[in-house]
Amino acid sequence: MKLTFIGAAHEVTGSCHYLNACGKHILVDYGMEQGINTFENAELPCEEAMIDYVLLTHAHIDHSGLIPLLYAKGFRGQIYATEATADLCSIMLRDSAHIQMAEAEWRNRKAKRSASLNEYVPLYTMEDADGAIRHLVPCPYNDKIAICDGVDIRFSDVGHLLGSAAIEVWVREREPSGLMAERKIVFSGDVGNLNQPLIKDPSLVAEADYVLVESTYGDCLHTKEKPDYVGSLAKIIKETFDRGGNVVIPSFAVGRTQEMLYFIRQIKERDMIPEHRDFPVYVDSPLAVEATGIFNKNVSSCYDEEAIALVKQGINPISFPDLNLTITSDESRAINEDRECKVIISASGMCEAGRIRHHLKHNLWRAESTVLFVGYQAIGTLGRALVEGIKEVRLFGETIEVRASIVTLPGISGHADKNGLIRFMQGFQNKPRKVFVVHGEDSICTAFAECLKHEYGMDALAPYSGSEYDLIADRMVYASSPVRVAPKKSRKVSDVFERLLAAGQRLLAVIRKNEGGANKDLAKFADQINSLCDKWEA
């Protein structure tokens, strides 16, 4: 029964943890890294095709985004997630695949113009995303589910995103002495902020032997009093429109976009900007449009009391007059051709890809416009650079001077602050044997672990990628040291050959999983493989 730390170890993105228990290979999240990648991530301890289960805390790409790659390399196990997370992943993983393929097409087109022979290969394709989606197993909140002999799981709402969860994992495994040992591990996922619109506050978990807790904001506090989001947003919109500009909001398509719609509906309902009463709002993201439909589908299981009360009155809490949902590229381009003052909400939230970059190109140089950030900006992203005051940026091969007002709406965060994380940890009625601090920038992981240790008497540490912990012996088997990322080399391996390697991994996994089968069947299987090998060796 061993736990290995793979991703989001002294980093904020790329969450991935590996649990080897009861003869099964289990991943908790398999996320994509975003922004600057500071440390090298350890390789998975087994081939992708050997992974039996993935337990997914929520749909954000930094937790789910590499699952199609897992499928591409031979994984055919089950992916357990909440019902809302499964719904969201069905669109987000396809969207991610589309981005991978579009980027590869653009890079290869550019390479041909420069006579480069290097082919850029996408991480995965739409077929891989569709294949992964077919393996999703939707689960309700709070039900204890047996996924195999000796392993049970339960999803508890942590209020970070529609469908987000902490995952409780019970493992029963026989020790070398012959005695049966049971351990309970809790993976916090991303713990949500209190009093968020639409979704419920984070629930607490009462018991655990081991806890993996995130630390995104483990060194800071949000505002002490509940921020007046609606009033602050109304003020920003009015001042910008008075200048004749647009309000451009880089926003995560899932979660933050729907929250902004919730606030703007209130602004319009209360007639808080009478000078610009009928101002248009554009949600320019096909993914955000689909995600908004999924929010409307999951009212009963995920919405908080205030949002449900509106629904019972026949009011859609994230819709209002003058809301425009744009799907096509032509509709997106038309937004910037229209000179009327407007609010534009577009993905990606960190300005790294997507239609938001076009809207920044058309508005960053305009002193009358405002770019409003409403979410976390990772180190190395364009969003972080703008928040930190960069004076000019490169967009689509053009240098753009930053003249627009760059504003951050304080308190708007889907993540708990330091006090919220401590609240989550104090929810455990017993002190866990060990607390592992993950999902935070390097110094923050260390600082939050020290805080839990010295101020709250918890046995806490912040492991680096590759560290391995024995949950039966209750000791660190291997404490990894940080390895700084080396400059990346472009991928040159043929896409088709990669598929062939993945097929070989899957074949090996099938062979191993048939150990103990009937001799007659295994002999037939061996003959088929040898016959295939003979054909290709000839």
C-alpha positions in Angstrom: 0.0 0.0 0.0 2.1 2.9 -1.3 1.5 6.5 -2.3 3.7 8.2 -4.9 3.6 11.9 -5.6 3.8 12.7 -9.3 2.3 16.1 -10.2 1.5 19.4 -8.4 4.3 18.8 -6.0 5.6 22.3 -5.1 3.7 23.5 -8.2 0.1 24.6 -8.7 -0.9 22.7 -11.8 -0.6 19.2 -13.2 -2.1 17.3 -10.3 -1.4 13.6 -10.2 -1.0 11.1 -7.3 -0.4 7.3 -7.7 -1.8 4.8 -5.2 -0.7 1.1 -5.4 -3.0 -0.9 -3.2 -4.7 -4.3 -3.3 -2.8 -5.2 -6.4 -4.3 -2.3 -8.3 -2.7 0.8 -9.9 -4.8 3.9 -9.1 -4.3 7.5 -10.2 -6.0 10.4 -8.4 -6.2 13.1 -11.1 -4.0 13.3 -14.2 -3.8 17.0 -15.0 -2.0 19.2 -17.5 0.7 21.6 -16.4 -0.1 25.3 -17.2 2.2 28.3 -17.1 5.9 27.8 -16.1 6.8 24.3 -15.3 9.4 24.6 -12.5 10.2 21.1 -11.5 10.4 17.8 -13.5 7.6 15.4 -12.7 8.5 11.8 -12.0 7.3 9.2 -14.5 4.3 7.1 -13.6 5.5 4.0 -11.7 3.9 1.7 -14.2 2.9 1.7 -17.8 -0.2 3.7 -18.7 -1.9 0.5 -19.9 -1.5 -1.0 -16.5 -3.5 1.7 -14.7 -6.7 0.2 -13.4 -8.6 3.3 -12.2 -8.5 7.0 -12.2 -10.3 8.9 -9.4 -11.0 12.5 -10.6 -11.5 15.3 -8.1 -12.9 17.8 -10.6 -13.0 18.7 -14.3 -10.5 21.6 -14.5 -7.8 20.8 -17.0 -4.9 21.0 -14.5 -6.6 18.0 -12.9 -8.1 16.1 -15.8 -6.3 17.3 -19.0 -3.9 14.4 -19.5 -6.5 11.6 -19.2 -6.9 11.4 -23.0 -3.1 11.0 -23.2 -3.5 8.1 -20.7 -6.0 6.6 -23.1 -3.7 7.2 -26.1 -1.0 5.2 -24.3 -3.2 2.1 -23.6 -5.3 2.9 -20.5 -8.7 1.2 -20.6 -9.7 1.3 -17.0 -12.6 3.2 -15.3 -12.6 6.9 -14.4 -14.6 7.6 -11.3 -16.0 11.2 -11.0 -19.1 12.9 -9.7 -22.0 13.2 -12.0 -21.4 16.9 -12.8 -17.7 16.3 -13.3 -18.4 13.6 -15.8 -20.8 16.0 -17.6 -18.2 18.7 -17.7 -15.3 16.4 -18.7 -17.4 15.3 -21.7 -17.0 18.8 -23.2 -13.7 20.0 -21.6 -11.6 17.0 -22.7 -12.9 17.4 -26.2 -12.1 21.1 -26.1 -8.6 20.3 -24.9 -8.1 17.8 -27.7 -9.3 20.4 -30.2 -6.7 22.9 -28.9 -3.9 20.3 -29.1 -4.8 19.4 -32.7 -5.2 23.1 -33.8 -1.8 24.0 -32.2 -0.1 21.1 -34.0 -1.7 22.1 -37.3 -0.6 25.7 -36.9 3.0 24.8 -35.8 3.4 22.4 -38.8 2.1 25.0 -41.2 4.6 27.4 -39.8 7.4 24.8 -40.0 6.7 24.2 -43.7 7.0 27.9 -44.4 10.5 27.9 -42.8 11.5 24.6 -44.4 11.7 22.9 -41.0 11.7 19.1 -41.1 10.5 18.7 -37.6 6.9 17.5 -37.3 4.9 18.8 -34.2 2.8 16.0 -32.7 -0.2 16.8 -30.6 -0.4 15.4 -27.1 -3.6 13.6 -28.1 -6.4 13.6 -30.6 -10.2 13.9 -30.5 -10.4 10.1 -30.8 -8.3 9.8 -27.6 -10.6 12.3 -25.8 -13.7 10.5 -26.9 -12.2 7.2 -25.8 -11.4 8.5 -22.4 -14.9 10.0 -22.0 -16.5 6.6 -22.7 -14.7 5.3 -19.6 -16.2 7.8 -17.2 -18.2 6.4 -14.3 -20.6 9.1 -12.9 -21.0 8.9 -9.1 -23.4 10.7 -6.7 -22.0 12.7 -3.8 -21.8 11.0 -0.4 -22.3 7.4 -1.5 -19.7 4.9 -0.5 -18.7 2.9 -3.6 -16.7 -0.3 -3.8 -14.5 0.0 -6.9 -12.8 -3.4 -6.4 -12.1 -5.9 -3.6 -10.4 -3.9 -0.8 -10.9 -0.4 -2.1 -13.9 1.9 -1.4 -14.3 5.5 -2.3 -16.7 8.4 -1.6 -17.0 11.9 -3.1 -17.6 14.9 -0.8 -18.5 18.3 -2.2 -15.7 20.8 -1.6 -17.3 23.8 -3.3 -14.6 24.7 -5.8 -16.4 24.0 -9.0 -19.6 22.4 -10.1 -19.1 18.7 -9.3 -15.8 19.3 -7.4 -15.0 16.8 -4.6 -12.6 15.7 -2.0 -12.2 11.9 -2.4 -12.2 9.6 0.6 -10.4 6.3 -0.2 -10.6 3.3 2.2 -8.0 0.6 1.5 -8.0 -2.9 3.2 -4.8 -4.9 2.5 -3.1 -7.8 4.2 0.2 -7.0 5.8 3.3 -9.2 5.4 2.5 -10.5 8.9 -0.8 -11.8 7.6 -2.9 -9.2 9.6 -5.5 -7.2 7.7 -4.6 -3.4 7.7 -7.0 -0.7 6.8 -6.1 2.9 5.9 -8.2 5.9 4.9 -6.6 8.5 2.6 -8.4 11.8 1.8 -7.4 13.7 -1.3 -8.7 17.3 -0.9 -8.7 18.2 -4.6 -9.1 22.0 -4.8 -10.9 23.3 -1.7 -13.4 26.0 -2.5 -13.9 29.5 -1.1 -16.8 30.2 1.3 -19.9 32.1 0.1 -19.3 31.6 -3.6 -22.3 32.2 -5.9 -24.3 29.3 -7.2 -22.4 26.4 -5.6 -22.4 25.1 -2.0 -19.8 25.8 0.6 -17.1 23.2 1.1 -18.2 20.2 3.3 -15.8 18.8 5.9 -14.5 15.3 6.2 -14.5 13.8 9.7 -11.8 11.1 9.6 -8.6 10.2 7.8 -5.3 8.5 8.4 -3.6 10.4 5.7 -4.6 13.7 4.0 -3.3 15.3 0.8 -4.3 18.9 0.9 -3.9 21.7 -1.7 -2.2 25.0 -0.8 -2.8 27.4 -3.7 -3.5 30.3 -1.3 -1.8 28.7 1.7 0.2 31.9 2.5 -2.5 34.6 2.2 -6.0 35.6 3.2 -8.9 36.8 1.2 -10.7 39.9 2.4 -12.0 39.5 6.0 -15.5 40.7 5.1 -17.6 39.2 2.3 -16.7 41.3 -0.7 -19.4 43.3 -2.5 -18.7 41.6 -5.8 -21.9 43.0 -7.4 -21.2 46.6 -6.3 -17.5 46.4 -7.4 -18.3 44.9 -10.7 -21.0 47.5 -11.4 -18.6 50.3 -10.6 -16.0 48.9 -13.0 -18.5 48.5 -15.8 -19.9 52.0 -15.3 -16.5 53.7 -15.2 -15.4 51.9 -18.3 -18.6 52.6 -20.3 -18.4 56.2 -19.3 -15.0 56.3 -21.0 -16.4 54.6 -24.1 -14.5 51.4 -23.6 -15.2 47.7 -23.3 -14.8 45.5 -20.2 -12.9 42.4 -21.2 -13.0 39.5 -18.7 -10.6 36.6 -19.3 -12.5 33.9 -17.5 -12.4 30.1 -17.1 -15.1 28.8 -19.3 -16.3 26.5 -16.5 -17.2 28.0 -13.1 -16.0 31.6 -13.2 -17.9 32.5 -16.4 -21.2 31.3 -14.8 -20.4 33.2 -11.6 -19.9 36.4 -13.6 -23.2 35.9 -15.3 -24.8 35.5 -11.8 -23.4 38.9 -10.7 -24.3 40.7 -13.9 -27.9 39.4 -13.7 -28.1 41.0 -10.3 -26.7 44.3 -11.6 -29.3 44.4 -14.3 -32.1 43.3 -12.0 -31.3 46.1 -9.5 -30.8 48.6 -12.3 -27.4 49.6 -10.8 -26.1 51.2 -14.0 -29.1 53.3 -15.3 -26.9 55.3 -17.6 -26.1 52.1 -19.5 -29.1 50.0 -18.6 -29.3 47.8 -21.6 -25.6 47.1 -22.0 -24.8 43.9 -24.0 -22.9 41.0 -22.5 -21.1 38.5 -24.8 -20.0 35.0 -23.7 -17.5 34.3 -26.4 -16.6 30.7 -25.8 -18.4 27.6 -27.2 -17.1 25.7 -24.2 -18.5 28.2 -21.8 -21.9 28.0 -23.6 -22.0 24.2 -23.2 -20.8 24.4 -19.6 -23.6 26.9 -18.8 -26.1 24.3 -20.0 -24.5 21.7 -17.7 -24.8 24.1 -14.7 -28.5 24.4 -15.5 -28.7 20.6 -15.5 -27.1 20.0 -12.1 -29.2 22.4 -10.0 -30.5 20.0 -7.3 -27.1 18.3 -6.5 -24.7 21.3 -6.7 -26.5 24.7 -6.3 -26.6 26.5 -3.0 -29.8 27.5 -1.2 -29.9 31.0 -2.7 -29.6 29.8 -6.3 -32.1 27.1 -5.8 -34.6 29.6 -4.3 -34.3 31.6 -7.6 -34.9 28.5 -9.7 -38.0 27.8 -7.6 -39.3 31.3 -8.5 -38.8 30.5 -12.2 -35.7 32.7 -12.4 -32.6 31.3 -14.2 -29.7 32.7 -12.0 -27.3 32.9 -14.9 -29.4 34.4 -17.7 -30.8 37.8 -18.4 -31.8 40.1 -21.3 -29.0 41.3 -23.6 -26.9 38.2 -23.0 -25.4 36.9 -26.2 -23.8 33.5 -26.5 -21.4 33.3 -29.5 -20.4 30.1 -31.0 -19.0 30.6 -34.5 -15.8 32.4 -35.4 -17.8 34.9 -37.5 -19.9 35.8 -34.4 -16.7 36.2 -32.4 -15.1 38.5 -34.9 -18.3 40.6 -35.1 -18.0 41.5 -31.4 -14.9 43.7 -32.1 -16.4 45.2 -35.3 -19.3 46.6 -33.2 -18.3 49.9 -31.5 -21.0 49.7 -28.8 -19.7 49.5 -25.2 -20.0 45.9 -24.0 -18.8 43.3 -21.5 -16.9 40.5 -23.2 -16.3 37.2 -21.2 -14.0 34.9 -23.0 -11.6 32.0 -22.3 -9.0 31.1 -21.4 -8.9 32.5 -17.9 -5.1 32.9 -17.9 -5.0 34.3 -21.5 -2.9 31.5 -22.8 -5.1 30.3 -25.6 -8.5 30.7 -27.1 -10.6 33.7 -28.3 -9.6 35.9 -25.3 -6.3 36.7 -27.1 -8.2 38.2 -30.0 -10.2 40.4 -27.7 -7.0 41.5 -25.9 -5.5 42.4 -29.2 -8.4 44.7 -30.0 -8.7 46.2 -26.5 -5.3 46.3 -24.7 -4.1 49.3 -26.7 -7.3 51.3 -25.9 -6.9 53.5 -22.8 -10.7 53.6 -22.4 -11.1 49.8 -22.0 -10.6 47.6 -19.0 -9.3 44.1 -18.7 -10.7 42.6 -15.6 -9.1 39.5 -14.0 -11.3 37.4 -11.8 -9.3 34.3 -11.2 -5.8 32.9 -10.3 -3.0 33.7 -12.8 -0.2 31.1 -12.7 3.4 32.1 -13.0 4.5 32.3 -16.6 1.1 33.0 -18.1 0.1 36.1 -20.1 -2.5 36.8 -17.5 0.1 36.9 -14.7 2.3 39.2 -16.8 -0.6 41.7 -17.3 -1.5 41.7 -13.7 2.1 42.3 -12.7 2.2 45.4 -15.0 3.9 44.4 -18.3 3.9 47.4 -20.7 3.7 45.5 -24.0 2.8 42.1 -25.2 3.1 40.0 -28.4 -0.1 38.7 -29.9 -0.4 37.0 -33.2 3.0 38.3 -34.3 2.2 41.9 -33.4 3.5 44.0 -30.4 0.6 45.6 -28.5 1.2 48.4 -26.1 -0.8 47.9 -22.8 -2.9 51.1 -22.3 -6.1 49.6 -21.0 -6.8 49.6 -17.3 -5.7 46.2 -15.8 -7.9 45.5 -12.8 -8.2 42.5 -10.5 -11.5 42.0 -8.6 -10.4 41.2 -5.1 -11.8 38.2 -3.3 -13.0 36.5 -6.5 -11.4 33.1 -6.1 -12.6 29.5 -6.4 -9.9 28.5 -4.0 -10.0 28.7 -0.2 -7.5 31.0 1.4 -5.2 30.0 4.3 -8.0 30.2 6.8 -10.3 28.2 4.6 -7.6 25.5 4.2 -7.1 25.4 8.0 -10.9 25.2 8.4 -10.9 22.1 6.1 -8.0 20.5 8.1 -9.6 21.2 11.4 -12.7 19.4 10.2 -10.9 16.1 10.9 -12.0 14.9 14.4 -8.8 13.0 14.8 -5.4 14.3 13.8 -4.3 12.4 10.7 -1.1 10.3 11.0 0.4 12.5 8.2 -0.6 15.5 6.1 1.0 15.9 2.7 0.8 19.5 1.3 0.6 19.7 -2.5 -0.8 22.0 -5.2 1.0 25.2 -4.3 4.0 27.2 -5.5 7.3 26.0 -4.1 7.7 28.3 -1.1 4.0 28.2 -0.3 3.9 24.4 -0.1 6.7 24.5 2.4 5.3 27.4 4.4 1.8 25.9 4.7 3.3 22.5 5.8 5.3 24.4 8.5 2.2 26.3 9.6 0.2 23.0 10.1 3.1 21.5 11.9 4.1 24.2 14.3 0.8 26.1 14.8 -1.7 23.2 14.7 0.4 20.2 15.8 -0.1 18.2 12.7 2.6 15.9 11.2 2.9 17.7 7.9 5.3 17.8 5.1 5.5 18.9 1.4 6.9 16.1 -0.7 8.6 16.6 -4.1 7.6 14.7 -7.2 8.8 11.1 -7.1 8.6 10.8 -3.3 7.1 7.5 -2.2 5.3 6.8 1.1 4.5 3.4 2.6 1.0 3.7 4.2 1.3 0.4 6.1 4.7 1.0 7.6 3.9 4.7 8.0 7.2 5.9 6.7 8.7 7.6 3.7 10.3 5.0 1.4 11.9 7.5 -0.8 12.1 11.3 -0.3 12.8 12.8 -3.7 14.8 16.0 -4.3 13.6 18.7 -6.6 14.8 18.5 -10.2 14.6 21.7 -12.2 13.1 21.5 -15.6 15.5 21.3 -18.5 14.8 23.2 -21.7 12.2 21.3 -23.7 13.0 19.6 -27.0 10.4 19.4 -29.7 8.7 16.0 -30.2 10.0 14.3 -33.3 8.6 10.8 -32.9 6.1 9.9 -35.5 2.5 10.1 -34.3 1.8 6.7 -35.8 4.8 5.1 -34.1 3.6 6.5 -30.8 0.3 4.8 -31.4 2.2 1.6 -32.1 4.1 1.8 -28.8 0.9 2.5 -26.9 -0.7 -0.5 -28.5 2.3 -2.6 -27.4 1.8 -1.3 -23.8 -1.9 -2.2 -23.9 -1.1 -5.7 -25.2 1.3 -6.3 -22.3 -1.3 -5.0 -19.9 -3.9 -7.5 -21.3 -1.4 -10.3 -21.0 -0.6 -9.5 -17.3 -4.3 -9.2 -16.4 -5.0 -12.7 -17.8 -2.5 -14.3 -15.5 -4.2 -17.4 -14.0 -6.5 -17.9 -16.9 -7.3 -21.2 -18.5 -4.2 -22.8 -20.1 -6.1 -23.5 -23.3 -7.1 -19.9 -23.7 -3.7 -18.6 -22.8 -2.0 -20.9 -25.3 -4.3 -19.7 -28.1 -3.6 -16.1 -27.1 0.2 -16.8 -27.2 -0.1 -18.5 -30.6 -2.0 -15.4 -32.0 0.7 -13.0 -30.7 3.5 -15.2 -32.1 1.8 -15.4 -35.5 1.5 -11.6 -35.6 5.2 -11.2 -34.6 6.2 -13.7 -37.3 4.4 -11.7 -39.9 6.1 -8.4 -39.0 9.6 -10.0 -38.5 9.5 -11.6 -42.0 
